[in-house]
């Protein structure tokens, strides 16, 4: 078989990833995995019946959700008020732990907070983000120093993972329309075409890391309402999952421009509770998620098969996840970190488009180029 340039590049990056992630003991043997008690898998597929129900009630037109391989991570007592950047990073890592490229998982584990701090300091020692390293005095290990978008970008680049930062410097329209437009475009473009219109589209898109001054959250989807208003669907680490959702990770069961960060999180309890939902009663009955009857044929489908079981859902489950445009408008600036590459085609009349073919793994040359953190301005 003759390989073209793209195939050759992909093979090189896969070999690089296998060597770095699986053969270098200095990376993973000296950091600890996150405690599974903080982790709630399988939430995203269980949101689907609620949107369907609201569609029948004439409220929700459609909803687009990210990959169900993304877990919710809760803030613990030890990191309350300063740990949301780390917890949202862990949510990205839950996706990367399950996602594959070239037959290998992108990450072997989800690190605990001290593990993330250790890896970030190693990234700085290797020359990643010298400006950010200087601002944090080259030291975060066993501290309560906050991290933001550029630190997450540098950590991922150090681990050989591709990501892109989008800067929304100022509001557009009444309620950050450009931010909502891009997030809607990101998820809609990942929806598989269907002969019949659907209410809920489960995509394979990675989750998004969303930062503003004072807090960060993980965007897992977007909801379009009948009145053309939109809600972001988000995981907030400051909100603990209901007890009924706390189960073992099915994937772990026995036979898994120069950018600068916005001011980093210093969230009070009230900020963490401000989810921005419109607090009207969703009037959702307890329902069951349908079990997929098709035999699982991949890691992702096996994972989905293991979590989409008949499970009673509490009423009003959407309330903790919905954040409306008015709440988003309370902050002037946002940054979005996207796993993978975003190609800016706006100069030629296009959009800032997520690259479906580029993959997540960096070559040595690409990794070295990311020592200088860059971003794409979305509010030119």
Residue, then its C-alpha position, 0 to 999 in steps of 0.5 A: x500500500x502506498x502512503x500519501x503525505x498525510x498517512x505518513x504524518x499520521x503514522x509518525x505522530x502515532x509512533x511518537x505518541x506510543x513512545x512518549x505515553x507508553x514507553x517513558x516511565x518518567x511521565x506516568x509512574x510519578x503521578x497519581x490517578x484521580x480518585x474515582x469518587x470524584x468522577x461520574x460517568x454516563x451523564x451525557x446520554x441520560x440527558x437525551x430523554x429530557x430534551x426529547x420531552x421538552x421538545x414534545x412540550x414545545x419548548x426545545x427545538x433541538x440539542x447537540x451534545x458532545x461525546x458521551x466519553x466525557x465524565x463529570x468531575x466534582x470539586x472536592x473540599x480540598x480544592x473548593x474555590x480554586x480548583x475548577x481549572x484543574x477539575x475542568x482539565x480532568x474532564x477533558x482528560x476523561x475524554x482523552x483517556x477513552x479516545x484513540x488514535x492509531x489504535x492507542x489511547x491518547x492518555x493512559x489515565x486522568x491525573x489527580x490535581x498534584x499530578x497535573x501540577x507536576x506535569x505543568x511544572x515539567x512543561x515549564x522546565x521544558x520551555x512551554x509558556x515562559x511568560x505564564x511560568x514567570x507569572x506563577x513563579x515556575x511553581x504550582x505543586x502543592x499550592x492553591x494557585x489557579x490555572x487557566x486556559x494557557x496553562x491547560x494548553x501548555x500541559x496538553x502540548x507537553x503531553x503531545x496533545x493538540x489544542x486550540x485557544x479561541x479568544x472572545x475579547x468582547x461581547x457581540x450582539x446582546x449576549x455574546x452571540x459570536x460565542x454562542x454561534x461558534x459553539x452551535x456551529x462546532x456541535x452542529x457540524x459534528x452531528x451525523x445527517x439523518x433522514x428524519x429530523x431529530x431532537x437530540x444529536x449525540x456527536x463525537x465532538x470533544x468537550x470544550x473548556x470555557x474560561x471567564x474571569x473568576x471561573x471555568x466550566x466544561x461545555x458539553x453541548x448547546x440547546x436551541x429553544x423554540x423562541x430562538x434563545x439558546x442555552x449552553x449545556x455545561x458541566x460545572x465542577x462546583x456542582x456535585x452529581x446526585x447520588x443516583x449517578x455516582x457509579x463506577x466508571x464502566x471503562x474501569x470495571x474488571x473483565x479504560x497571536x500570543x495568548x494570555x489567560x483571563x484572570x483565573x478562578x477564585x470562585x465563591x460558593x455563590x458563584x459555583x451555584x450560579x448556573x444561569x439556568x432559567x429556573x422555570x420548572x422543566x416538568x420532566x417525569x422520571x423516564x428510562x434511557x433506551x438500551x442500545x440493541x446493536x452489538x458494540x463494535x468499538x471502544x466508544x460503542x462498548x462504553x456507551x452500551x455499558x452506560x445506556x441502561x434502563x435507569x430512573x432519572x430524577x425530575x428537572x435533571x437539566x436545571x444544573x446543566x443549562x446556562x442561558x445567554x443572560x448569564x453568559x453576558x455577565x462576563x465581558x471576555x471568554x476563552x474557549x480551549x478546543x481539543x484538536x485543531x481549529x482552522x480559521x477560514x474566515x478571511x476566505x468567507x468561511x468559519x473557524x472550523x474544527x479540523x476533523x482530519x487533523x487528529x489529536x497527536x502532535x509531531x515533535x516539530x508541532x509540539x516544539x512550536x506550541x511552546x509559545x502559546x497562541x490563540x485565534x481572536x474571534x471578535x475582530 
